Amino acid sequence: MLKNRKPLGVREVQRELNLSSHSVARYHLSKLENEGLVRRKNGKYAVSKIFLENAVKINRVLIPRFLFYAVIAIVILIVELILLRHTVVTCAVYCFTIAAFVLFALIFCVETVRVWLKGSL
């Protein structure tokens, strides 16, 4: 349903997922409908909610995308603090780059926490 972006019938879902019978497909679709993830209209099922758009699944763990961005910003900040000395560049450039990456890291950390607390993974 996500790939096609159109509603599918029970038999179409059965064929796409290689399920043994249409009753198995109907059972799973009814479970998804009860949870509010799909909706039925005119005998066809369509996706009503997409949960994993803000997350990356590694094994069985869902990790917000913003966590990766936060880690990258923190690593760049640490590298800047270690390698980039204010004697190499002007004080203004040094302060600006440090402040920029502190800001980026804070924004991404706040967004990560917000997504986790909201539970919209």
C-alpha positions, 0 to 999 in steps of 0.5 A, a space after each residue: 500500500 505504501 509503495 503503490 500509494 493506492 488502496 488495495 483489496 484483500 486479494 492484492 495484499 495476499 498476492 503482494 505479501 505471498 500469504 497462504 490465503 485471503 483469510 490470512 490477509 483479511 485477518 491482518 488487515 482487520 488487525 491493522 484497521 483496529 489499530 487505526 493504521 489502515 482504513 477501509 473504503 469501498 472494500 479496499 484498504 489504504 494506509 491512514 498513518 505512517 509511523 516510521 517516517 522519522 525513524 531508522 530501524 536497526 534490528 528491533 530498535 527504532 532510533 529517531 533520525 535526529 539522533 544521527 544528526 545530533 551525534 554528527 554535530 557533537 563529533 564535529 564540535 569535539 573535533 573542532 575543539 581539539 584541532 581548531 585552535 583560536 591561534 590558527 584562525 581569528 577569534 571571531 571565526 573560532 567563536 562562530 564555528 563553535 557556537 554554530 555547532 553547539 546550536 546544531 547539536 542542541 537543536 538535534 538533541 531537543 528534536 530527538 528527545 521530542 520525537 521519543 517523548 511524543 512516541 511518533 516513531 
